[in-house]
Amino acid sequence: MNNQPLLADLRLFCTLVRERGFAAAARALGVSNAYVSKRIALLEQALQVKLLHRTTRNVTLTEQGGVVHQWALRILEDVDQMRDAVSSERSAPSGLLRICTSSGFGRNRVAPAISALALRYPALEVQLELLDRPVDLIGEGFHLDIRVGEAHEPHLMSRRIAANQRVLCAAPSYLARHGAPASLAELARHHCIVIRERDQGHEQNAGRWQLTGPGGVESVKVRGPLSASNGEIVHQWALDGHGIILRSIWDVGPALARGELQRVLPGYAQPADVWAVYTSRLSTSAKVRVCVEFIEQWLNG
């Protein structure tokens, strides 16, 4: 009897871990719950370990299951890279490509690019997830993260694909009531609407804005009656006249052009370029390479 685990079962197991349940995995794969249960049982039999703790609500990995999951992700990625390396059609990539990005940027910039990418490369199966939190690319099985702000994880690789900066701005109605700050220090006396971005740490969450101006890098502690974890909400509150925001130019550029928002302290800005972050060299994966190059061209087109 062949006791070697099948690649298809390892892929099913990774899907189950990602979906956090048998029923969700079955829906994602278009198969029955019974089929998922049978294949997991056969995988456990082949490996001679228990992979999962099952409850009525969800499943969690056993210690051995965690080890198998990490190796399975590695093995499946190697198999995909092998297919890419020997493919004679590197310009026509195929297979599953899992991408994550933040919600506002994803909806407004990345999703339209993926739509155009899918039309050009119909053999690609793209899964896009919008996540306003730090992401473990390897642990969560993502091939690519499109993020505003560069990668700080030493085990990942990255490529700058678009220039961007965050700027200070507010609605004319707010500035008419409160006036415009004449210096960065004066921001501390204004209503500022704080948001925590994916690439910023705890200090930013507490309302410390760090910007580059005529004198170099400066920081100021800001506060206000409103704060949120969603950039689109913060943008709307600024339009409503509630205070000053620090937002990416890709987001507020159209409102600035229409006069719905006005720059505050235009000599100051915060670097926030767009980066593609991935787990292995682009030369080893045609689908990731093509996607990164396509999105880069789209954002700069």
N, C-alpha and C positions, 0 to 999 in steps of 0.2 A: 504493500500500500504506500502510495506517495504521501509523505508527511510534510512536504514543503508547502509553506503558505503561498497562496496565489496572489499575484499582483492585484487582481480585481478585488480580492477580499481585503487587502491592505488599503486600497483606495476607498472601499466601502466603510471600513473601520474609521478612516480619517474623516469621512463625511459624517459619520455618526457622532464623532467627538465634536466636530465643528457645529453640528446642528443641535447637540446636547440632548438627543433622545432618539429612540427607535422610530417612532411615528414621524417625527420631523425628517429624519434621514430617509425614510421610505418615500415621503412626499417629494423630497429633493431629487431622489433617484428615479422616481416613477415606478416603484415596485411595492410589493406588499410588506406589511410588518413581519409576517411569517418568514418571508424570504430573507429579510435583514437578520432576524433572529437566527435562522439556520446558518447563514454564512458566518456570523460572528461565532457561533458555536463550533463550526468547523475550523475557524481560525484559531480559537482557543485550544481545540484538540490538536491541531498541527503544531502549535507552539508549546503546548502542555503548560499553559499558565491561565489564570483568570484575569481577564482584561478589564472588567467593569464591575462596579457595584451598582446594582439595579434597585430603584425604589419605584413607588407608584407614580412619582412626578417626574423624575429625571434619572440620568445615569452619571456616574463619576468614574474616573479612572482609578484603578488600583495602582499600586507602586509599579508593578511589572507592566501594567497597561500604559503608564506614562512613558516608560522606557521604549516600549514597542511603538507608541505613537511618534516619538521623536525619530526613531529609526525609519519608520514607515514614511514619514514626510521626506526624509533624506533620500530614501530609496526611490520613491516616486518622482522626486525632482530630478534625480540622476537619470532615471529612465526617460523622462521628458527631454532632458538635455541631450541624451544619446540620440533620440529620434531627430531632434533639431540638427545635431552635428552631422548626421548621415543623410539628411534630407537633401534631395537635389532641387527642391523648390523652396529655398530659404526666403524668397521674396513673397511666398504665399504661406504664412504660418498657419498652424492649426492646433486644435486642442484647447483645454481649459486654461483660462487666464483670470486669476482672482486679483482684483485691484481694490484698494481702499483709499479714501481721502476724506477730508472734512465735509460737513453737510452743505454749507453755503457755497464753498468753492466747487464742491462736487456737482451740485445742481446746476450752477450757473456757468461753469467752465469745463469741467471734466466730462460730465454726461453728454453734452453735445459733441465733444470730440470722440467719445466712445461710439456714439451713434454713427458718425461718419466712418470710424475705423471698422465697425461691423459691416457696413455696406461695401467697403473695399476688400475686406478679408472675411468672406462668409463662412470659412471653415473654422474661424475662431469662435470659441464659446466663452464669452466674457461675463464674469460676475463682479458687479460693482457694489461695494458697501460703503455707506457714508457713516463715519464714526468720529464723533467729537471727543476723542480720548486717545491717549498713547496706545500704539498698536505693536504687538509682538509679531513681526512678520513671519518668522519661522514657526513659532508656537501655534499661531492661528492659521497657518497655511496660506498666507498671501504671497503672490509673486511680486507685487509692485505696490508702493505707496506713493501717491502724488501729494506732497505736503508743502505748505507755506512755511518755510524755514528749513534749514539744513539738518541732516541727520547727525546725531551725537553718539549713536551706538557704534562702537569700534568694529563690530563684526559685520556691519552692513556696508554696502557701496552706494554711492549717490552721484547724481549728475544734475547740475544747475540747468534748468530748461527754460526759465523765463525770469526776466527782471521784475521786481516788485518792491514796493516800500509801503509802510504804514504812515499815514499823515493825520494830523489833528484837524478836525472840522466840526462845525455846528451849524444849525439852522439860522437863517437871518432873524427869525423871531426870538431865539434865545439871545443872540448877540445884541439885539435891540433892547432887551430887558436888562441884561447883565453886563454888557460891554465886552470887548475882546481883551484877553490877557496880553500884556505888553512884554512879559518875560515868562520863561518856563516855570519859575518859582510861583508866579501868580496863579497857575493852574490849581494850586492847593486851595485857593479860595473860591474856585468855581465848582459847579455841578458837573462832574465827569462820570460818564457811564462806562463801567469797567466790564470787560469780558476776558475770560481766560482762553487763550489760543492754544492749539495743540502743541506748539513748539516752545511755549513759555512755561516757566517754572512757578514755584509757590509764591515768589515775590510779586510776580505779575498778578496772580490771583488775589493778592492782598491789596492791589491797587498801586503798584510802583511802576511808573512808566519810564523807560530808558530810551532816550532819543539822541540822535547825532545832530549837532548844530554847529554854529560858527566857532564855538570853543571846544569842539570835540564831543565826546560822549558825556551826557548829563542825565541825571535821573530826578524824578519828583514823585512824591507820594500824593496820590489823588483820592478823592472820595466823592460820593454823591448819593442821592436817595434811591437811585435805580442801578441795578447790575443784573447781568444775565450770563448764561453759558452758551447762548446762541447768537451768532453774529448778525443774522437777519433781523432778529428782534431789536438788538442794539441799534442797528441802522435805522429801523423804523422809529424808535424812540428819539433818535437824534432829529429825524425829519419832523417829528411832532414838537420839537423845541424843548426837550427835557435836559439837554446838556451837551457837553463836548465829548467826542469819541475819538479813539485812535484806531483807524481802520485801514485795511489794504486799499491801495489805489485802484486795484481791479474792481473792488466793490463800490467805492464811493465816487469813482471817476465820472460816471454818467450824471449823478446828482450834482456834482460840482460844476459840470459843464452846463447843466440846466439852471444853475443858480439856486437849487433847492438846499444845498449845503454850501458853506464857505470855508476856505482854509483858515485855520487859526495858527499863528506863529509859523508862517510858511518857510522859514529858514530851518525848521526842525523836521526830521523824519526818522523812521525806524526801519533799518534794512529788513526785508522779509521776502527774499527771492523764492521762486517756486523750484522745488527739487523733486526729482524722481529718485526714489530709494528702493533698492532691491537687494537680494541676498547673494547673487553670484554675478560674475562678469557678463556683460551684455553679449559678448562674443560666443558664450556657451548656450544662449537661449534665443532662438530666432523670434519667438512670439513676444518676449519681453523687450528685446531690442527694437523690433518693429513698432511696438506700442509706444515706447518711450520716444522714439524719433517722430512718430506721427503726432503725439500730443505736443511735443516741443514745437513742431511746425504749426500746429493748430493755434497754440497760444501766442505765437509770434507772427501769425499771418495777418 
